[in-house]
Amino acid sequence: MGNNQKCTKSLYDIFFDICIIGGGASGLAAAISIMEQNPTLSVCIIEKKEDIGKKLLATGNGRCNITNSSCEEYEEVKSFLYSSGIMLKEEEEGRVYPRSEQAAAVTELLKWRAKKLNITIFTNCQVLSIIKVKREEQKEFNIHIDCAEEKVFIPCRKVIMSCGGKSAPQFGTTGDGYAIAKAFGHTVSKLHPALMPIQCEGIKKSLKGIRAKGKVTLLKNEKPIAEECGEIQFTEEGLSGICIFNLTRYLILEQPESIDLDEAFKKYTVEIDFLPEMEEDEVIEFLKERRFVMAAVPAPLYLASVINMELGEQIISEVLGDKTSTVGNITYEGIEEIAMLLKSSRYTVTGAKGWREAQCTGGGVLLDEVCMDTMESKMEEGLYFAGEILDYDGPCGGYNLHHAWLTGIKAGKSAAKALAQKTVIGE
């Protein structure tokens, strides 16, 4: 990118009005919003990776589920995206994508806009710490960075922390911002990976690759804590799919030192209802009638067209083995057992894919410690937060990316407004 700069010790003499830590969705939204609000300000983005927008490229499997029309303040985010040249289209359940379904197009347009607005971007720079100092009768922040193995300070008047959480560390989000937030007196709630596949015991390997619609309930110590409807995907190790991803937001383990990790996972059970539109007694009556109509049909086809055929054959095999050749020979007890598996197939959770495959971070800087209208810290004047570093995790469907855009826009506009009457340090 044309305005990327390599850090040198001469940065000690450079002064920025606002420094943004992290060049993801929220950081770009903040930087662009600042310059749109007040183009006289000097703004920089400090990015740990070799380029900005790396994680944005991977969203929606490259399609970029950019927001959701049911989100609060959707029009604000929509306006920001349109003004960046991003054409949108809405799909089912309010999911919004760029019309081209290319995350790369979104990233390139935002990078171009940042360049056009003369936003300075430092890449391959690791933020080590941030301190508040007093210089010439005014308070400012000193950002200590390691860039190309040179350690320097960048002074600025305000800081926006948009460095992400811990999910998908391959894109640079390794949780660096939490220590900085704590250093300024902020509380960080327990962190856990969210929106990811889970590992389960009891799933036959023959089900790998099968997809089925249904209702999924997450239980902890046999008590239901959350449920989702949608498509379930069977994997070699367990379960995946959007409804499974959403349930992992509630899969929070006790502290590792207090309990064995395997045992902590096994407190959770996933229950699948493949026929949520029917009660169990209705399923039994349906199967009894179906037995009469399909009496001469081979038993493995008993559930064909009712649920995924391979899944149906697996359920029939589990209940009947190879003892029954035709549907007409299935006993009443067999029907009850089949109905139970259709309504409440249970699998014990044994693990989760973890930070690398998680789409977002659960936990973070407590929202009560941030003014949500401005995104400014209640603990430290001039410090702002945006994006995944905050204690927010939404379901799949564009909610988390919407949160990143919105909080970035708010932080940027608020920081710019606070510096509306621009002064020179030392005057």
C-alpha positions as a Markdown table, in Angstrom:
| # | Residue | x | y | z |
|---|---|---|---|---|
| 1 | Met | 0.0 | 0.0 | 0.0 |
| 2 | Gly | 1.4 | 3.4 | -1.0 |
| 3 | Asn | 1.1 | 5.1 | 2.3 |
| 4 | Asn | 2.5 | 2.2 | 4.4 |
| 5 | Gln | 5.6 | 3.3 | 6.3 |
| 6 | Lys | 8.4 | 1.3 | 8.0 |
| 7 | Cys | 9.0 | 2.5 | 11.5 |
| 8 | Thr | 12.3 | 4.0 | 12.4 |
| 9 | Lys | 13.6 | 5.9 | 15.5 |
| 10 | Ser | 12.7 | 9.2 | 13.8 |
| 11 | Leu | 9.1 | 8.4 | 14.7 |
| 12 | Tyr | 9.9 | 9.8 | 18.1 |
| 13 | Asp | 9.7 | 13.3 | 16.5 |
| 14 | Ile | 6.3 | 12.5 | 14.8 |
| 15 | Phe | 3.2 | 13.4 | 16.6 |
| 16 | Phe | -0.3 | 12.1 | 15.7 |
| 17 | Asp | -3.6 | 13.4 | 16.9 |
| 18 | Ile | -5.1 | 9.9 | 17.0 |
| 19 | Cys | -3.4 | 6.5 | 16.8 |
| 20 | Ile | -5.5 | 3.4 | 16.1 |
| 21 | Ile | -4.1 | 0.1 | 17.2 |
| 22 | Gly | -5.1 | -2.6 | 14.7 |
| 23 | Gly | -6.1 | -2.3 | 11.0 |
| 24 | Gly | -9.0 | -4.7 | 10.9 |
| 25 | Ala | -12.7 | -3.8 | 10.2 |
| 26 | Ser | -13.1 | -1.6 | 13.4 |
| 27 | Gly | -9.8 | 0.1 | 13.0 |
| 28 | Leu | -10.4 | 1.0 | 9.3 |
| 29 | Ala | -13.9 | 2.2 | 10.2 |
| 30 | Ala | -12.5 | 4.4 | 13.0 |
| 31 | Ala | -9.7 | 5.9 | 10.9 |
| 32 | Ile | -12.0 | 6.7 | 7.9 |
| 33 | Ser | -14.7 | 8.1 | 10.2 |
| 34 | Ile | -12.2 | 10.4 | 11.9 |
| 35 | Met | -10.9 | 11.9 | 8.6 |
| 36 | Glu | -14.5 | 12.3 | 7.2 |
| 37 | Gln | -15.4 | 14.1 | 10.4 |
| 38 | Asn | -12.2 | 16.3 | 10.6 |
| 39 | Pro | -9.7 | 16.0 | 7.7 |
| 40 | Thr | -7.3 | 18.4 | 9.4 |
| 41 | Leu | -6.4 | 15.7 | 12.0 |
| 42 | Ser | -3.3 | 13.5 | 11.7 |
| 43 | Val | -4.2 | 9.8 | 12.1 |
| 44 | Cys | -2.3 | 6.6 | 11.9 |
| 45 | Ile | -3.0 | 2.9 | 12.1 |
| 46 | Ile | -0.5 | 0.6 | 13.7 |
| 47 | Glu | -0.9 | -2.9 | 12.4 |
| 48 | Lys | 1.0 | -6.0 | 13.6 |
| 49 | Lys | 0.7 | -8.0 | 10.3 |
| 50 | Glu | 2.3 | -7.2 | 7.0 |
| 51 | Asp | -0.9 | -5.6 | 5.7 |
| 52 | Ile | -4.3 | -4.3 | 7.1 |
| 53 | Gly | -7.6 | -6.1 | 6.7 |
| 54 | Lys | -6.2 | -9.6 | 6.8 |
| 55 | Lys | -9.0 | -11.1 | 9.0 |
| 56 | Leu | -11.6 | -9.3 | 6.9 |
| 57 | Leu | -10.5 | -11.2 | 3.9 |
| 58 | Ala | -11.5 | -14.5 | 5.5 |
| 59 | Thr | -15.0 | -13.5 | 6.7 |
| 60 | Gly | -17.9 | -15.5 | 5.3 |
| 61 | Asn | -15.5 | -18.0 | 3.7 |
| 62 | Gly | -14.3 | -15.2 | 1.5 |
| 63 | Arg | -17.9 | -14.0 | 0.7 |
| 64 | Cys | -17.8 | -11.4 | 3.6 |
| 65 | Asn | -21.1 | -11.5 | 5.5 |
| 66 | Ile | -20.6 | -7.8 | 6.1 |
| 67 | Thr | -23.6 | -6.9 | 8.3 |
| 68 | Asn | -27.2 | -7.9 | 9.1 |
| 69 | Ser | -30.2 | -5.8 | 8.3 |
| 70 | Ser | -31.8 | -6.6 | 11.7 |
| 71 | Cys | -28.8 | -5.2 | 13.7 |
| 72 | Glu | -29.3 | -2.0 | 15.7 |
| 73 | Glu | -28.2 | 1.2 | 13.8 |
| 74 | Tyr | -28.0 | -0.8 | 10.6 |
| 75 | Glu | -28.5 | 2.3 | 8.5 |
| 76 | Glu | -25.4 | 3.9 | 10.0 |
| 77 | Val | -23.2 | 1.0 | 9.0 |
| 78 | Lys | -24.9 | 0.7 | 5.6 |
| 79 | Ser | -24.3 | 4.4 | 4.9 |
| 80 | Phe | -20.6 | 4.0 | 5.8 |
| 81 | Leu | -20.2 | 1.0 | 3.5 |
| 82 | Tyr | -22.0 | 2.7 | 0.6 |
| 83 | Ser | -19.8 | 5.8 | 1.0 |
| 84 | Ser | -16.8 | 3.5 | 0.6 |
| 85 | Gly | -18.1 | 2.2 | -2.7 |
| 86 | Ile | -19.4 | -1.1 | -1.4 |
| 87 | Met | -22.5 | -2.3 | -3.1 |
| 88 | Leu | -24.6 | -4.5 | -0.8 |
| 89 | Lys | -27.2 | -7.3 | -1.3 |
| 90 | Glu | -29.5 | -8.8 | 1.4 |
| 91 | Glu | -30.1 | -12.6 | 1.6 |
| 92 | Glu | -32.2 | -14.8 | 4.0 |
| 93 | Glu | -32.4 | -13.9 | 7.7 |
| 94 | Gly | -31.1 | -10.4 | 7.0 |
| 95 | Arg | -27.6 | -11.4 | 6.0 |
| 96 | Val | -25.9 | -8.7 | 4.0 |
| 97 | Tyr | -23.0 | -9.3 | 1.6 |
| 98 | Pro | -21.1 | -7.3 | -1.0 |
| 99 | Arg | -22.9 | -7.9 | -4.3 |
| 100 | Ser | -19.8 | -9.5 | -5.8 |
| 101 | Glu | -19.5 | -11.8 | -2.7 |
| 102 | Gln | -15.8 | -11.0 | -2.5 |
| 103 | Ala | -14.3 | -10.0 | 0.8 |
| 104 | Ala | -11.2 | -8.9 | -1.2 |
| 105 | Ala | -13.2 | -6.2 | -2.9 |
| 106 | Val | -14.3 | -4.8 | 0.5 |
| 107 | Thr | -10.8 | -4.8 | 1.8 |
| 108 | Glu | -9.4 | -3.1 | -1.3 |
| 109 | Leu | -12.0 | -0.4 | -1.3 |
| 110 | Leu | -11.4 | 0.4 | 2.3 |
| 111 | Lys | -7.7 | 0.5 | 1.8 |
| 112 | Trp | -8.1 | 2.8 | -1.1 |
| 113 | Arg | -10.3 | 5.1 | 0.9 |
| 114 | Ala | -7.8 | 5.2 | 3.8 |
| 115 | Lys | -5.0 | 6.1 | 1.3 |
| 116 | Lys | -7.1 | 8.8 | -0.3 |
| 117 | Leu | -7.8 | 10.3 | 3.2 |
| 118 | Asn | -4.0 | 10.4 | 3.9 |
| 119 | Ile | -4.2 | 8.0 | 6.8 |
| 120 | Thr | -0.7 | 6.9 | 7.8 |
| 121 | Ile | -0.4 | 3.1 | 8.1 |
| 122 | Phe | 2.5 | 1.4 | 9.9 |
| 123 | Thr | 2.7 | -2.4 | 9.3 |
| 124 | Asn | 4.7 | -5.1 | 10.9 |
| 125 | Cys | 4.6 | -3.2 | 14.1 |
| 126 | Gln | 4.0 | -4.8 | 17.5 |
| 127 | Val | 2.6 | -2.5 | 20.2 |
| 128 | Leu | 4.4 | -3.3 | 23.4 |
| 129 | Ser | 2.7 | -0.8 | 25.8 |
| 130 | Ile | 0.9 | 2.4 | 26.0 |
| 131 | Ile | 1.5 | 5.0 | 28.8 |
| 132 | Lys | -0.1 | 8.4 | 29.6 |
| 133 | Val | 2.5 | 11.2 | 30.0 |
| 134 | Lys | 2.4 | 14.9 | 30.5 |
| 135 | Arg | 4.3 | 17.0 | 28.0 |
| 136 | Glu | 4.4 | 20.8 | 27.9 |
| 137 | Glu | 1.4 | 21.1 | 30.2 |
| 138 | Gln | -0.8 | 18.7 | 28.2 |
| 139 | Lys | -1.4 | 15.0 | 28.6 |
| 140 | Glu | -0.7 | 12.6 | 25.7 |
| 141 | Phe | -0.2 | 8.9 | 25.1 |
| 142 | Asn | 3.1 | 7.4 | 24.3 |
| 143 | Ile | 2.8 | 4.2 | 22.3 |
| 144 | His | 5.8 | 1.9 | 22.6 |
| 145 | Ile | 6.2 | -0.3 | 19.5 |
| 146 | Asp | 8.6 | -2.9 | 18.1 |
| 147 | Cys | 9.0 | -2.4 | 14.4 |
| 148 | Ala | 11.6 | -4.3 | 12.4 |
| 149 | Glu | 13.3 | -5.0 | 15.7 |
| 150 | Glu | 13.6 | -1.4 | 16.5 |
| 151 | Lys | 11.8 | -0.1 | 19.6 |
| 152 | Val | 10.4 | 3.4 | 19.4 |
| 153 | Phe | 7.7 | 5.6 | 20.8 |
| 154 | Ile | 4.8 | 7.2 | 18.9 |
| 155 | Pro | 3.2 | 10.1 | 20.8 |
| 156 | Cys | -0.4 | 11.0 | 20.2 |
| 157 | Arg | -3.4 | 12.8 | 21.8 |
| 158 | Lys | -5.9 | 10.0 | 21.7 |
| 159 | Val | -5.8 | 6.2 | 21.2 |
| 160 | Ile | -8.4 | 3.8 | 19.7 |
| 161 | Met | -7.9 | 0.2 | 20.7 |
| 162 | Ser | -9.2 | -1.9 | 17.8 |
| 163 | Cys | -6.7 | -4.7 | 18.0 |
| 164 | Gly | -9.2 | -7.6 | 18.1 |
| 165 | Gly | -9.6 | -10.5 | 20.5 |
| 166 | Lys | -7.9 | -13.9 | 20.4 |
| 167 | Ser | -9.8 | -15.7 | 17.7 |
| 168 | Ala | -8.0 | -16.7 | 14.5 |
| 169 | Pro | -4.5 | -15.7 | 15.7 |
| 170 | Gln | -3.1 | -16.5 | 12.2 |
| 171 | Phe | -4.6 | -13.1 | 11.2 |
| 172 | Gly | -2.8 | -11.3 | 14.1 |
| 173 | Thr | -5.5 | -11.3 | 16.8 |
| 174 | Thr | -3.6 | -12.8 | 19.7 |
| 175 | Gly | -5.1 | -10.9 | 22.6 |
| 176 | Asp | -2.4 | -8.2 | 23.0 |
| 177 | Gly | -4.9 | -5.5 | 23.7 |
| 178 | Tyr | -6.2 | -7.0 | 26.9 |
| 179 | Ala | -3.0 | -6.4 | 28.9 |
| 180 | Ile | -3.0 | -2.8 | 27.8 |
| 181 | Ala | -6.7 | -2.3 | 28.8 |
| 182 | Lys | -5.9 | -3.8 | 32.2 |
| 183 | Ala | -3.0 | -1.5 | 32.6 |
| 184 | Phe | -5.5 | 1.4 | 32.4 |
| 185 | Gly | -7.7 | -0.1 | 35.1 |
| 186 | His | -10.2 | -2.0 | 32.9 |
| 187 | Thr | -11.7 | -5.3 | 33.7 |
| 188 | Val | -11.5 | -8.1 | 31.2 |
| 189 | Ser | -14.1 | -10.9 | 31.5 |
| 190 | Lys | -13.2 | -14.5 | 31.0 |
| 191 | Leu | -12.1 | -15.1 | 27.4 |
| 192 | His | -13.3 | -18.1 | 25.4 |
| 193 | Pro | -13.3 | -19.0 | 21.7 |
| 194 | Ala | -16.8 | -18.8 | 20.1 |
| 195 | Leu | -18.5 | -19.7 | 16.8 |
| 196 | Met | -16.6 | -22.9 | 15.9 |
| 197 | Pro | -17.1 | -26.7 | 15.3 |
| 198 | Ile | -17.2 | -29.0 | 18.4 |
| 199 | Gln | -15.9 | -32.5 | 19.0 |
| 200 | Cys | -18.3 | -35.1 | 20.3 |
| 201 | Glu | -18.2 | -38.8 | 21.3 |
| 202 | Gly | -20.7 | -41.2 | 20.0 |
| 203 | Ile | -20.9 | -40.0 | 16.4 |
| 204 | Lys | -20.2 | -42.8 | 13.8 |
| 205 | Lys | -17.5 | -42.0 | 11.3 |
| 206 | Ser | -19.9 | -43.1 | 8.5 |
| 207 | Leu | -21.9 | -39.9 | 9.2 |
| 208 | Lys | -19.0 | -37.7 | 8.1 |
| 209 | Gly | -20.2 | -35.1 | 5.6 |
| 210 | Ile | -23.9 | -35.6 | 6.2 |
| 211 | Arg | -26.1 | -32.5 | 6.6 |
| 212 | Ala | -29.5 | -32.5 | 8.3 |
| 213 | Lys | -31.9 | -29.8 | 9.4 |
| 214 | Gly | -33.1 | -29.8 | 13.0 |
| 215 | Lys | -33.2 | -28.1 | 16.4 |
| 216 | Val | -30.0 | -28.4 | 18.5 |
| 217 | Thr | -30.0 | -27.9 | 22.3 |
| 218 | Leu | -26.9 | -27.4 | 24.4 |
| 219 | Leu | -27.2 | -28.9 | 27.9 |
| 220 | Lys | -24.8 | -28.4 | 30.9 |
| 221 | Asn | -25.1 | -31.0 | 33.6 |
| 222 | Glu | -28.3 | -32.1 | 31.9 |
| 223 | Lys | -29.9 | -28.7 | 32.0 |
| 224 | Pro | -30.7 | -26.9 | 28.7 |
| 225 | Ile | -28.9 | -23.6 | 28.4 |
| 226 | Ala | -29.4 | -22.6 | 24.7 |
| 227 | Glu | -31.0 | -23.9 | 21.5 |
| 228 | Glu | -30.7 | -23.2 | 17.8 |
| 229 | Cys | -32.4 | -24.3 | 14.7 |
| 230 | Gly | -30.7 | -24.9 | 11.3 |
| 231 | Glu | -28.5 | -27.2 | 9.3 |
| 232 | Ile | -26.3 | -29.6 | 11.3 |
| 233 | Gln | -23.1 | -30.9 | 9.7 |
| 234 | Phe | -21.5 | -34.1 | 10.8 |
| 235 | Thr | -17.8 | -34.1 | 10.7 |
| 236 | Glu | -15.1 | -36.8 | 11.4 |
| 237 | Glu | -14.7 | -35.5 | 14.9 |
| 238 | Gly | -18.1 | -34.1 | 15.8 |
| 239 | Leu | -20.6 | -31.4 | 14.7 |
| 240 | Ser | -20.4 | -28.2 | 12.7 |
| 241 | Gly | -22.8 | -25.8 | 11.0 |
| 242 | Ile | -24.1 | -22.3 | 11.9 |
| 243 | Cys | -26.5 | -23.6 | 14.6 |
| 244 | Ile | -23.6 | -25.4 | 16.3 |
| 245 | Phe | -21.4 | -22.4 | 16.0 |
| 246 | Asn | -24.0 | -20.2 | 17.7 |
| 247 | Leu | -24.3 | -22.7 | 20.6 |
| 248 | Thr | -20.5 | -22.5 | 21.3 |
| 249 | Arg | -21.0 | -18.9 | 22.5 |
| 250 | Tyr | -22.5 | -20.6 | 25.7 |
| 251 | Leu | -19.8 | -23.3 | 26.0 |
| 252 | Ile | -17.7 | -21.7 | 28.7 |
| 253 | Leu | -15.3 | -23.9 | 30.7 |
| 254 | Glu | -14.3 | -23.5 | 34.4 |
| 255 | Gln | -10.8 | -22.3 | 35.1 |
| 256 | Pro | -8.3 | -25.1 | 33.9 |
| 257 | Glu | -6.5 | -25.2 | 37.3 |
| 258 | Ser | -9.8 | -26.1 | 39.1 |
| 259 | Ile | -10.9 | -29.0 | 36.8 |
| 260 | Asp | -9.5 | -31.3 | 34.2 |
| 261 | Leu | -10.2 | -29.9 | 30.7 |
| 262 | Asp | -11.7 | -33.2 | 29.4 |
| 263 | Glu | -14.1 | -33.3 | 32.3 |
| 264 | Ala | -15.0 | -29.7 | 31.9 |
| 265 | Phe | -16.1 | -30.3 | 28.3 |
| 266 | Lys | -18.0 | -33.4 | 29.3 |
| 267 | Lys | -20.4 | -31.4 | 31.4 |
| 268 | Tyr | -21.9 | -30.3 | 28.1 |
| 269 | Thr | -24.2 | -32.4 | 25.9 |
| 270 | Val | -25.7 | -31.7 | 22.5 |
| 271 | Glu | -29.2 | -32.9 | 21.8 |
| 272 | Ile | -30.5 | -33.0 | 18.2 |
| 273 | Asp | -34.2 | -33.0 | 17.3 |
| 274 | Phe | -34.5 | -33.9 | 13.6 |
| 275 | Leu | -38.3 | -33.4 | 13.6 |
| 276 | Pro | -38.8 | -30.2 | 15.7 |
| 277 | Glu | -42.2 | -29.6 | 14.1 |
| 278 | Met | -43.7 | -32.7 | 15.8 |
| 279 | Glu | -44.0 | -33.9 | 19.4 |
| 280 | Glu | -42.6 | -37.3 | 20.3 |
| 281 | Asp | -46.1 | -38.9 | 20.5 |
| 282 | Glu | -46.9 | -37.4 | 17.1 |
| 283 | Val | -43.7 | -39.0 | 15.7 |
| 284 | Ile | -44.7 | -42.4 | 17.1 |
| 285 | Glu | -48.1 | -42.2 | 15.5 |
| 286 | Phe | -46.6 | -41.0 | 12.2 |
| 287 | Leu | -44.1 | -44.0 | 12.3 |
| 288 | Lys | -46.9 | -46.5 | 13.1 |
| 289 | Glu | -48.9 | -45.3 | 10.1 |
| 290 | Arg | -45.8 | -45.2 | 7.9 |
| 291 | Arg | -45.1 | -48.9 | 9.0 |
| 292 | Phe | -48.5 | -49.9 | 7.7 |
| 293 | Val | -48.2 | -48.0 | 4.4 |
| 294 | Met | -44.6 | -49.2 | 3.8 |
| 295 | Ala | -44.9 | -52.7 | 5.1 |
| 296 | Ala | -43.1 | -54.4 | 2.2 |
| 297 | Val | -40.3 | -51.8 | 1.9 |
| 298 | Pro | -36.8 | -52.7 | 3.0 |
| 299 | Ala | -36.3 | -51.5 | 6.6 |
| 300 | Pro | -33.3 | -49.2 | 5.8 |
| 301 | Leu | -35.6 | -47.1 | 3.7 |
| 302 | Tyr | -38.1 | -46.5 | 6.6 |
| 303 | Leu | -37.0 | -42.9 | 7.1 |
| 304 | Ala | -36.1 | -42.1 | 3.5 |
| 305 | Ser | -37.5 | -38.7 | 2.5 |
| 306 | Val | -38.2 | -38.0 | 6.2 |
| 307 | Ile | -34.6 | -37.1 | 7.1 |
| 308 | Asn | -31.3 | -37.4 | 5.3 |
| 309 | Met | -31.3 | -40.9 | 3.9 |
| 310 | Glu | -27.8 | -41.9 | 5.1 |
| 311 | Leu | -28.7 | -40.6 | 8.6 |
| 312 | Gly | -32.0 | -42.5 | 8.5 |
| 313 | Glu | -30.2 | -45.7 | 7.6 |
| 314 | Gln | -27.8 | -45.1 | 10.5 |
| 315 | Ile | -30.7 | -44.7 | 13.0 |
| 316 | Ile | -32.5 | -47.8 | 11.7 |
| 317 | Ser | -29.2 | -49.8 | 11.9 |
| 318 | Glu | -28.6 | -48.7 | 15.4 |
| 319 | Val | -32.1 | -49.7 | 16.6 |
| 320 | Leu | -32.7 | -52.9 | 14.5 |
| 321 | Gly | -29.3 | -54.1 | 13.4 |
| 322 | Asp | -29.8 | -56.6 | 10.6 |
| 323 | Lys | -32.6 | -58.5 | 12.3 |
| 324 | Thr | -35.5 | -56.9 | 10.5 |
| 325 | Ser | -35.7 | -57.1 | 6.7 |
| 326 | Thr | -38.9 | -55.1 | 6.0 |
| 327 | Val | -40.7 | -52.1 | 7.6 |
| 328 | Gly | -43.7 | -54.3 | 8.4 |
| 329 | Asn | -41.6 | -56.3 | 10.8 |
| 330 | Ile | -40.6 | -53.4 | 12.9 |
| 331 | Thr | -42.0 | -53.8 | 16.4 |
| 332 | Tyr | -43.8 | -51.2 | 18.5 |
| 333 | Glu | -40.7 | -51.0 | 20.8 |
| 334 | Gly | -38.5 | -50.5 | 17.8 |
| 335 | Ile | -40.8 | -47.6 | 16.6 |
| 336 | Glu | -40.5 | -46.0 | 20.1 |
| 337 | Glu | -36.7 | -46.2 | 20.0 |
| 338 | Ile | -36.5 | -44.7 | 16.5 |
| 339 | Ala | -38.8 | -41.9 | 17.6 |
| 340 | Met | -36.6 | -41.2 | 20.6 |
| 341 | Leu | -33.5 | -40.9 | 18.3 |
| 342 | Leu | -35.3 | -38.7 | 15.9 |
| 343 | Lys | -36.4 | -36.4 | 18.7 |
| 344 | Ser | -33.4 | -36.5 | 21.1 |
| 345 | Ser | -30.2 | -37.9 | 19.7 |
| 346 | Arg | -27.5 | -37.0 | 22.3 |
| 347 | Tyr | -23.8 | -36.5 | 22.0 |
| 348 | Thr | -21.3 | -35.7 | 24.8 |
| 349 | Val | -19.0 | -32.8 | 24.0 |
| 350 | Thr | -15.3 | -33.8 | 24.3 |
| 351 | Gly | -13.7 | -30.7 | 22.9 |
| 352 | Ala | -13.8 | -27.7 | 20.6 |
| 353 | Lys | -11.7 | -26.6 | 17.7 |
| 354 | Gly | -10.3 | -23.7 | 19.7 |
| 355 | Trp | -8.9 | -20.2 | 19.0 |
| 356 | Arg | -7.5 | -21.0 | 15.5 |
| 357 | Glu | -10.9 | -22.0 | 14.0 |
| 358 | Ala | -13.1 | -19.7 | 16.2 |
| 359 | Gln | -14.7 | -16.9 | 14.4 |
| 360 | Cys | -14.9 | -14.6 | 17.4 |
| 361 | Thr | -13.9 | -14.1 | 21.0 |
| 362 | Gly | -16.3 | -14.4 | 23.9 |
| 363 | Gly | -15.5 | -12.1 | 26.8 |
| 364 | Gly | -13.3 | -9.0 | 26.8 |
| 365 | Val | -13.3 | -5.4 | 28.1 |
| 366 | Leu | -16.5 | -4.9 | 30.1 |
| 367 | Leu | -19.1 | -2.8 | 28.3 |
| 368 | Asp | -20.0 | -1.1 | 31.6 |
| 369 | Glu | -16.6 | 0.4 | 31.7 |
| 370 | Val | -17.0 | 2.1 | 28.3 |
| 371 | Cys | -19.4 | 4.8 | 27.2 |
| 372 | Met | -21.3 | 3.0 | 24.5 |
| 373 | Asp | -22.4 | 6.2 | 22.7 |
| 374 | Thr | -18.8 | 7.4 | 22.2 |
| 375 | Met | -16.8 | 4.2 | 22.9 |
| 376 | Glu | -14.5 | 6.2 | 25.2 |
| 377 | Ser | -13.1 | 4.5 | 28.3 |
| 378 | Lys | -14.7 | 5.5 | 31.6 |
| 379 | Met | -11.4 | 4.8 | 33.3 |
| 380 | Glu | -9.1 | 6.9 | 31.1 |
| 381 | Glu | -9.9 | 10.0 | 29.1 |
| 382 | Gly | -8.8 | 9.9 | 25.5 |
| 383 | Leu | -8.7 | 6.0 | 25.3 |
| 384 | Tyr | -11.4 | 4.4 | 23.1 |
| 385 | Phe | -12.3 | 0.8 | 22.3 |
| 386 | Ala | -13.8 | -0.7 | 19.2 |
| 387 | Gly | -14.5 | -4.2 | 17.8 |
| 388 | Glu | -13.7 | -7.6 | 19.2 |
| 389 | Ile | -11.6 | -6.4 | 22.2 |
| 390 | Leu | -15.0 | -5.6 | 23.8 |
| 391 | Asp | -17.1 | -8.1 | 25.8 |
| 392 | Tyr | -19.5 | -8.8 | 22.9 |
| 393 | Asp | -20.0 | -11.9 | 20.8 |
| 394 | Gly | -23.0 | -12.1 | 18.5 |
| 395 | Pro | -24.4 | -15.1 | 16.5 |
| 396 | Cys | -23.4 | -16.0 | 13.0 |
| 397 | Gly | -25.0 | -13.9 | 10.3 |
| 398 | Gly | -23.0 | -10.6 | 10.2 |
| 399 | Tyr | -23.6 | -9.5 | 13.7 |
| 400 | Asn | -20.0 | -9.5 | 14.8 |
| 401 | Leu | -18.7 | -7.7 | 11.8 |
| 402 | His | -21.6 | -5.2 | 12.2 |
| 403 | His | -20.4 | -4.6 | 15.8 |
| 404 | Ala | -16.9 | -4.0 | 14.5 |
| 405 | Trp | -18.0 | -1.4 | 11.9 |
| 406 | Leu | -20.4 | 0.4 | 14.3 |
| 407 | Thr | -18.1 | 0.7 | 17.3 |
| 408 | Gly | -15.3 | 1.8 | 15.0 |
| 409 | Ile | -17.5 | 4.5 | 13.5 |
| 410 | Lys | -18.6 | 5.7 | 16.9 |
| 411 | Ala | -15.1 | 5.7 | 18.3 |
| 412 | Gly | -13.7 | 7.5 | 15.3 |
| 413 | Lys | -16.4 | 10.2 | 15.2 |
| 414 | Ser | -16.2 | 10.8 | 18.9 |
| 415 | Ala | -12.5 | 11.1 | 19.0 |
| 416 | Ala | -12.6 | 13.5 | 16.1 |
| 417 | Lys | -15.3 | 15.6 | 17.7 |
| 418 | Ala | -13.3 | 15.8 | 20.9 |
| 419 | Leu | -10.5 | 17.3 | 18.9 |
| 420 | Ala | -12.7 | 19.6 | 16.8 |
| 421 | Gln | -10.8 | 22.6 | 18.1 |
| 422 | Lys | -7.4 | 21.4 | 17.1 |
| 423 | Thr | -4.5 | 22.8 | 19.1 |
| 424 | Val | -0.8 | 22.5 | 18.8 |
| 425 | Ile | 1.1 | 20.9 | 21.6 |
| 426 | Gly | 3.0 | 23.5 | 23.6 |
| 427 | Glu | 0.8 | 26.5 | 22.6 |
